[in-house]
Amino acid sequence: MSKPSIPEGTRDFGPEQVRKRNYIFDTVRTVFAKFGFQPLETPAMENLSTLTGKYGDEGDKLLFKILNNGDYLSKADEQALANRDSNKLISSIAKRGLRYDLTVPFARYVVMNRGTLSFPFKRYQVQPVWRADRPQRGRYREFFQCDADVIGSESLHYEAELAQIYDEAFQELKLPVTIKINHRKVLFGIAEAAGIADKFMDMTVAVDKLDKVGIEGVRKELSERGISESAIDTIEKILASPDLSSLKPVFANSPTGLEGLDEIEKVFKYLNAAPLTNEIQFDITLARGLSYYTGCIFEVIASGIKMGSIGGGGRYADLTGVFGVPGLSGVGISFGADRIYDVLEELNLFPESLSESVKLLLISFDEPSFEYAFQCATKLRKLGVSTEIYPDPGKLKKQFEYAAKRQIPFVAIAGESEMANGTLNLKNQENGEQQELTPEKIAELLNA
């Protein structure tokens, strides 16, 4: 009999971990709501026709496909099966897949419900997504995303607003970050300046790997994608540009590149009027490989720790167009909750109070005192105190050990005299202080 296990790239979460994760989710949800975003949930699986072609060739390879119900081979493409051509075979044996992100399902939802929505429509979504990636530190096959998107407006103040959301959420989590911003039109300007506008997507996919493989790795990939040495030299030179103003002469013959610079400057103008707590910086090397981005793009990096991005997003001019409703521009960001968890854990930034699931343990000597403790527990819970009763009355040592292992900060003893007085003997586990109080007084003390 094989040992039980879970799929590679997935994780179980125990009680303490779930409390810590909920702390992240609740913090982010609160900030989303403050900025007027509404909650939304979509199914874990989508039709493959909804998902494919939205994430570029690299993304399509990472989609988890779900085999059709029943005898899925009965309708399989015989030729593809005989040729062991998995790409051609997929469409005949799998019509659904696990969602890769929350943005494409959001666009699908908007198209299906556009008659009932008020635009601009602002929504947030906190749900798991799945990617058939190679698991490694900070990268999982199943992970949660916390997304906020607004669709139906081209106003650049939304870009500034989303930067503020990142800033406030990470401030609440007490995690210093750097918010990076770039623009797909700026990247297109680089391609135009290098004379390779027709290979724009090849260039962005390669540049997106700069932080992982370095400039030599990017040069190698650009060369492998058929880009000339002189064009690669131009790209490298532009990527070393220090700021926005130094790019304007470079983009003199690229109206698209200049438009991208102007839009980023406008976002900074909004933010200069309402400065952020965390640093926001223009980063020309930021590419974000997803093919649906068309405008400003974001990435968030935690300060003082190596973990890759813990958030990202951008503007998409026409994501709904692929579903038959063109012209709805949108912009959105995502928090990488699992990486944020790992960073907070490593930097010891979770509040200590999260380890407390129960505030009070009631312990007793015998059956009559246990029944009395049960009544008191009911009363204390109604008064807002998270309370547990040790199930086996008797030896106090065993009951106190349980409280210590569970990190329960208070223990209340129910004995014969306490029953007679309508009280409990409350002990503070940290300092050993004891006092005899009624359940009402205990609730007043612990809720203070």
Phi and psi in degrees as a GROMACS rama.xvg file:
@    title "Ramachandran Plot"
@    xaxis  label "Phi"
@    yaxis  label "Psi"
@TYPE xy
-75.2231  152.331  SER-2
-70.9073  143.89  LYS-3
-65.6758  144.325  PRO-4
-151.053  172.369  SER-5
-120.949  157.736  ILE-6
-60.0152  145.321  PRO-7
-58.878  137.654  GLU-8
88.2117  5.79421  GLY-9
-120.896  166.122  THR-10
-144.045  149.592  ARG-11
-87.6364  153.001  ASP-12
-126.873  118.27  PHE-13
-75.8828  176.508  GLY-14
-52.9658  -46.4658  PRO-15
-66.6051  -38.6621  GLU-16
-65.1235  -41.0693  GLN-17
-63.2817  -40.4545  VAL-18
-61.8909  -40.5225  ARG-19
-68.0465  -40.1844  LYS-20
-65.0355  -41.5078  ARG-21
-64.4213  -31.1212  ASN-22
-60.6498  -42.6965  TYR-23
-65.6918  -50.1652  ILE-24
-59.6594  -45.2823  PHE-25
-64.9359  -39.286  ASP-26
-61.7544  -47.9782  THR-27
-67.5604  -43.2102  VAL-28
-57.9029  -42.4196  ARG-29
-60.8031  -42.1683  THR-30
-68.0616  -43.8567  VAL-31
-54.7734  -49.3953  PHE-32
-61.9941  -36.5127  ALA-33
-61.5774  -30.3855  LYS-34
-93.4344  10.3833  PHE-35
87.0274  16.1321  GLY-36
-86.4072  144.266  PHE-37
-106.825  149.213  GLN-38
-75.6541  147.437  PRO-39
-147.733  146.465  LEU-40
-133.529  142.376  GLU-41
-127.534  164.004  THR-42
-63.3522  153.628  PRO-43
-63.51  -33.2451  ALA-44
-112.587  147.19  MET-45
-126.225  162.995  GLU-46
-63.9431  139.287  ASN-47
-58.664  -31.0322  LEU-48
-63.2915  -26.8556  SER-49
-73.3405  -36.991  THR-50
-88.8712  -39.1  LEU-51
-70.4151  146.282  THR-52
81.6199  3.6156  GLY-53
-103.325  -14.9008  LYS-54
-118.347  9.87223  TYR-55
80.2666  170.648  GLY-56
-59.4885  -40.7211  ASP-57
-62.7007  -45.1745  GLU-58
-66.0558  -40.4079  GLY-59
-58.7994  -34.2334  ASP-60
-67.472  -21.673  LYS-61
-97.1273  7.26336  LEU-62
-75.829  131.501  LEU-63
-81.3814  120.372  PHE-64
-95.5581  147.442  LYS-65
-109.779  122.654  ILE-66
-61.6725  143.742  LEU-67
-60.3796  154.64  ASN-68
-64.8722  156.054  ASN-69
68.2333  -143.734  GLY-70
-81.2191  82.4963  ASP-71
-66.4782  -20.47  TYR-72
-80.3264  -15.6568  LEU-73
-63.6568  -28.6866  SER-74
-111.049  19.2748  LYS-75
-71.2718  149.209  ALA-76
-67.1867  108.055  ASP-77
-59.8191  -41.0842  GLU-78
-67.7015  -43.2755  GLN-79
-63.1539  -37.9512  ALA-80
-65.7104  -44.5946  LEU-81
-65.4238  -35.6462  ALA-82
-86.5614  -0.146199  ASN-83
53.1082  40.5654  ARG-84
-94.4564  90.167  ASP-85
-63.9501  -32.8032  SER-86
-62.7389  -43.8157  ASN-87
-75.1735  -30.1807  LYS-88
-69.6482  -35.3407  LEU-89
-51.272  -48.4112  ILE-90
-61.3287  -22.952  SER-91
-94.1551  -13.2743  SER-92
-119.604  -7.74006  ILE-93
-143.937  122.946  ALA-94
-112.138  -4.65397  LYS-95
-130.827  161.054  ARG-96
-150.006  158.517  GLY-97
-73.293  142.792  LEU-98
-64.9985  141.246  ARG-99
-90.2494  -32.4317  TYR-100
-151.37  -173.122  ASP-101
-105.027  -9.24485  LEU-102
-75.4345  -47.2282  THR-103
-63.9822  -45.4496  VAL-104
-58.9724  -34.5004  PRO-105
-63.0545  -44.9758  PHE-106
-61.8819  -42.3406  ALA-107
-60.925  -41.9576  ARG-108
-62.375  -43.9795  TYR-109
-59.8221  -44.8163  VAL-110
-63.8305  -42.6216  VAL-111
-70.5333  -23.6782  MET-112
-120.87  16.5541  ASN-113
-59.0806  -27.4027  ARG-114
-69.0544  -20.308  GLY-115
-108.111  -4.01284  THR-116
-95.6531  149.493  LEU-117
-100.192  127.784  SER-118
-104.693  144.439  PHE-119
-64.4604  140.519  PRO-120
-105.144  122.267  PHE-121
-110.96  121.989  LYS-122
-133.776  151.737  ARG-123
-122.586  154.363  TYR-124
-146.932  129.514  GLN-125
-125.16  99.4899  VAL-126
-152.089  163.153  GLN-127
-78.7901  153.013  PRO-128
-130.739  166.207  VAL-129
-133.526  135.461  TRP-130
-138.927  133.143  ARG-131
-82.3128  56.7152  ALA-132
-93.3523  166.915  ASP-133
-80.3836  117.121  ARG-134
-63.6914  139.138  PRO-135
-159.095  -178.907  GLN-136
-56.2917  123.921  ARG-137
78.9333  1.45462  GLY-138
-128.926  121.019  ARG-139
-125.435  162.987  TYR-140
-87.1214  -24.4571  ARG-141
-124.915  123.657  GLU-142
-154.18  158.22  PHE-143
-89.7847  144.487  PHE-144
-119.685  147.166  GLN-145
-120.525  102.207  CYS-146
-106.485  146.393  ASP-147
-131.592  125.606  ALA-148
-133.585  148.474  ASP-149
-126.472  131.627  VAL-150
-128.131  142.309  ILE-151
105.467  18.0695  GLY-152
-153.895  144.62  SER-153
-102.244  4.58409  GLU-154
-61.0695  127.968  SER-155
-74.9747  -8.00159  LEU-156
-67.0887  -22.0752  HIS-157
-68.0302  -36.0119  TYR-158
-59.3753  -44.6712  GLU-159
-64.5872  -38.5136  ALA-160
-64.7566  -40.7765  GLU-161
-67.7761  -34.7257  LEU-162
-63.339  -38.3654  ALA-163
-64.9951  -37.0696  GLN-164
-62.9677  -47.0946  ILE-165
-56.0918  -48.1336  TYR-166
-59.2554  -48.238  ASP-167
-69.9864  -41.2642  GLU-168
-62.6993  -45.0321  ALA-169
-72.2285  -27.0298  PHE-170
-65.8092  -42.8301  GLN-171
-63.8975  -35.791  GLU-172
-80.7867  -2.92269  LEU-173
59.2053  34.4781  LYS-174
-115.418  108.747  LEU-175
-68.2998  136.244  PRO-176
-138.08  166.265  VAL-177
-114.694  126.262  THR-178
-97.8266  116.983  ILE-179
-100.393  143.773  LYS-180
-136.256  140.592  ILE-181
-146.8  -171.232  ASN-182
-144.473  135.944  HIS-183
-62.501  -31.0449  ARG-184
-69.2956  -30.048  LYS-185
-66.0638  -42.4343  VAL-186
-63.9011  -38.5779  LEU-187
-65.2054  -35.5081  PHE-188
-59.9003  -38.0515  GLY-189
-62.916  -45.981  ILE-190
-61.3541  -40.744  ALA-191
-66.1996  -44.1251  GLU-192
-62.1349  -30.6207  ALA-193
-88.6471  -2.65537  ALA-194
73.859  26.3991  GLY-195
-128.557  40.7227  ILE-196
-56.1055  -30.748  ALA-197
-72.7181  -13.5556  ASP-198
-114.084  30.5838  LYS-199
-56.3893  -47.9195  PHE-200
-65.5542  -39.1207  MET-201
-59.1125  -41.8412  ASP-202
-65.9351  -45.5504  MET-203
-66.2029  -37.9916  THR-204
-61.0599  -40.9891  VAL-205
-70.5528  -46.5858  ALA-206
-63.2798  -32.1868  VAL-207
-61.1129  -19.5856  ASP-208
-95.927  7.64218  LYS-209
-56.2391  -44.951  LEU-210
-68.6025  -19.5668  ASP-211
-92.2463  -40.5373  LYS-212
-113.26  -5.68132  VAL-213
76.1831  171.759  GLY-214
-64.3315  -34.2226  ILE-215
-66.8721  -38.2985  GLU-216
-64.3543  -39.5962  GLY-217
-65.7462  -45.1799  VAL-218
-56.839  -43.1472  ARG-219
-62.4692  -45.1054  LYS-220
-67.9532  -39.1686  GLU-221
-60.3491  -41.2865  LEU-222
-64.0117  -42.6287  SER-223
-64.8282  -24.4898  GLU-224
-90.1702  12.8274  ARG-225
84.3339  21.2202  GLY-226
-95.6973  134.721  ILE-227
-68.8749  159.135  SER-228
-61.0281  -42.0693  GLU-229
-65.4476  -38.8249  SER-230
-65.0795  -39.4899  ALA-231
-64.0945  -40.0335  ILE-232
-60.5246  -43.0951  ASP-233
-62.5362  -45.6013  THR-234
-59.1589  -46.8147  ILE-235
-60.6837  -41.6092  GLU-236
-63.3621  -43.5577  LYS-237
-67.4851  -38.6917  ILE-238
-62.5967  -21.184  LEU-239
-87.0288  1.13456  ALA-240
-62.6814  132.646  SER-241
-76.6581  -31.9669  PRO-242
-154.246  178.644  ASP-243
-62.4149  -44.5619  LEU-244
-63.9161  -32.9895  SER-245
-70.9735  -13.3298  SER-246
-87.4394  -20.6607  LEU-247
-58.9542  -44.7638  LYS-248
-64.1215  -34.8757  PRO-249
-63.2978  -35.777  VAL-250
-96.5152  21.4921  PHE-251
-55.121  -32.9119  ALA-252
-105.811  20.0616  ASN-253
-128.715  89.3667  SER-254
-55.3519  -35.0156  PRO-255
-65.039  -45.9733  THR-256
-61.1263  -42.673  GLY-257
-64.8195  -37.2658  LEU-258
-62.4875  -40.6102  GLU-259
-61.8491  -43.2906  GLY-260
-61.7522  -42.8667  LEU-261
-61.431  -41.0811  ASP-262
-67.6432  -40.586  GLU-263
-64.1102  -41.3518  ILE-264
-60.4166  -36.7186  GLU-265
-66.9554  -40.451  LYS-266
-61.3008  -45.2662  VAL-267
-62.4318  -33.8145  PHE-268
-63.1445  -43.9523  LYS-269
-59.8727  -45.1151  TYR-270
-73.2994  -26.8128  LEU-271
-65.9193  -28.1574  ASN-272
-78.5302  -17.7187  ALA-273
-141.799  77.3739  ALA-274
-57.4136  146.189  PRO-275
-84.6486  159.103  LEU-276
-77.0215  -41.7349  THR-277
-88.2309  162.891  ASN-278
-77  136.013  GLU-279
-118.429  131.626  ILE-280
-137.615  142.208  GLN-281
-72.3894  131.558  PHE-282
-134.699  102.444  ASP-283
-64.5777  -21.2988  ILE-284
-81.2509  -9.15684  THR-285
-72.4317  121.718  LEU-286
-118.948  -35.9783  ALA-287
45.7592  102.909  ARG-288
-69.6969  -9.34556  GLY-289
-65.4089  131.752  LEU-290
-73.9813  -15.3204  SER-291
-83.0113  -8.88067  TYR-292
-72.2866  136.908  TYR-293
-129.623  -13.1934  THR-294
-128.177  -135.374  GLY-295
-59.7656  142.179  CYS-296
-128.377  147.84  ILE-297
-124.111  154.238  PHE-298
-151.923  143.414  GLU-299
-119.393  130.72  VAL-300
-119.332  132.549  ILE-301
-73.2578  138.508  ALA-302
-80.2425  140.534  SER-303
77.3816  14.8796  GLY-304
-154.692  142.831  ILE-305
-92.9139  110.02  LYS-306
-148.222  4.43354  MET-307
71.9605  -168.906  GLY-308
-75.7503  143.94  SER-309
-114.177  10.4016  ILE-310
-173.991  154.466  GLY-311
-171.441  166.317  GLY-312
172.892  -163.774  GLY-313
166.356  -177.988  GLY-314
-97.4338  142.559  ARG-315
-129.112  123.619  TYR-316
-72.8554  -30.9513  ALA-317
-152.818  47.7939  ASP-318
-63.9067  -34.2695  LEU-319
-74.0091  -15.836  THR-320
-58.782  -34.0319  GLY-321
-68.7944  -14.5762  VAL-322
-104.622  16.2504  PHE-323
92.5312  4.24642  GLY-324
-125.245  88.6365  VAL-325
-76.0103  162.437  PRO-326
87.6847  5.33772  GLY-327
-96.8885  101.788  LEU-328
-80.4358  146.005  SER-329
-145.5  164.503  GLY-330
-147.337  141.654  VAL-331
-155.288  163.276  GLY-332
-132.897  161.933  ILE-333
-135.905  141.448  SER-334
-100.455  127.938  PHE-335
-84.2672  87.2992  GLY-336
-58.1807  -38.1761  ALA-337
-69.0676  -39.8582  ASP-338
-69.1901  -39.2732  ARG-339
-59.7118  -42.3261  ILE-340
-56.7029  -49.9381  TYR-341
-61.5931  -39.1912  ASP-342
-67.1827  -46.6284  VAL-343
-61.543  -37.938  LEU-344
-65.7384  -47.5118  GLU-345
-65.4483  -36.2445  GLU-346
-91.0893  2.91558  LEU-347
56.859  48.6928  ASN-348
-105.097  -0.0687874  LEU-349
-72.979  138.603  PHE-350
-60.1403  139.31  PRO-351
-61.9127  -31.2332  GLU-352
-62.0517  -18.3113  SER-353
-67.5137  -21.321  LEU-354
-75.1692  -12.3809  SER-355
-90.8489  111.241  GLU-356
-97.2487  -31.6545  SER-357
-122.798  134.147  VAL-358
-90.9846  -28.3626  LYS-359
-140.194  132.301  LEU-360
-112.361  127.67  LEU-361
-95.336  130.515  LEU-362
-125.646  154.132  ILE-363
-143.802  168.735  SER-364
-98.6268  -33.643  PHE-365
-153.829  -176.289  ASP-366
-62.5664  -45.5516  GLU-367
-60.6901  -43.4931  PRO-368
-70.4486  -28.7535  SER-369
-65.7414  -42.3369  PHE-370
-63.0717  -38.2079  GLU-371
-66.1694  -41.0317  TYR-372
-62.2674  -37.1155  ALA-373
-62.0401  -42.8142  PHE-374
-63.2865  -43.8507  GLN-375
-63.4849  -39.7101  CYS-376
-61.6485  -42.8657  ALA-377
-59.4141  -44.2035  THR-378
-64.994  -44.5784  LYS-379
-64.2701  -38.9558  LEU-380
-64.0284  -40.2441  ARG-381
-65.3786  -25.2172  LYS-382
-89.7025  7.54085  LEU-383
92.093  13.9982  GLY-384
-101.454  124.566  VAL-385
-71.3712  115.98  SER-386
-129.877  142.535  THR-387
-130.746  150.518  GLU-388
-114.011  133.703  ILE-389
-70.9285  128.817  TYR-390
-73.2435  -18.4305  PRO-391
-116.89  100.385  ASP-392
-63.7519  154.01  PRO-393
139.356  -121.081  GLY-394
-63.1945  120.576  LYS-395
-69.7685  -33.139  LEU-396
-57.1153  -46.0054  LYS-397
-62.9952  -38.5627  LYS-398
-71.0923  -38.8867  GLN-399
-68.4925  -35.7775  PHE-400
-62.7968  -38.9957  GLU-401
-61.9844  -44.1684  TYR-402
-60.5859  -41.0274  ALA-403
-66.5704  -43.8826  ALA-404
-63.8007  -36.1582  LYS-405
-83.8316  -2.69481  ARG-406
57.0194  41.2552  GLN-407
-85.1932  120.407  ILE-408
-74.2253  -22.7116  PRO-409
-130.442  142.079  PHE-410
-124.125  135.766  VAL-411
-119.668  124.11  ALA-412
-94.4292  130.856  ILE-413
-108.73  108.731  ALA-414
-123.797  -170.933  GLY-415
-61.9467  -46.2949  GLU-416
-69.0498  -36.1895  SER-417
-64.915  -39.4559  GLU-418
-61.1453  -42.9005  MET-419
-66.0253  -33.9313  ALA-420
-93.4372  -5.99882  ASN-421
69.2359  33.931  GLY-422
-128.322  -177.972  THR-423
-138.634  149.721  LEU-424
-92.8188  103.799  ASN-425
-89.3989  127.711  LEU-426
-118.721  127.934  LYS-427
-81.7808  115.373  ASN-428
-66.7655  -23.0884  GLN-429
-79.4067  -46.1815  GLU-430
-111.967  -1.85824  ASN-431
79.6922  1.04973  GLY-432
-63.8701  138.245  GLU-433
-128.241  142.701  GLN-434
-152.784  145.854  GLN-435
-93.2414  119.307  GLU-436
-138.723  155.932  LEU-437
-73.9538  158.818  THR-438
-54.1739  -37.1574  PRO-439
-62.9922  -43.1862  GLU-440
-67.8896  -36.9357  LYS-441
-62.4922  -44.5885  ILE-442
-61.3716  -41.6026  ALA-443
-61.6104  -42.5751  GLU-444
-68.1963  -47.8434  LEU-445
-75.8474  -25.4443  LEU-446
-85.3806  -10.1536  ASN-447
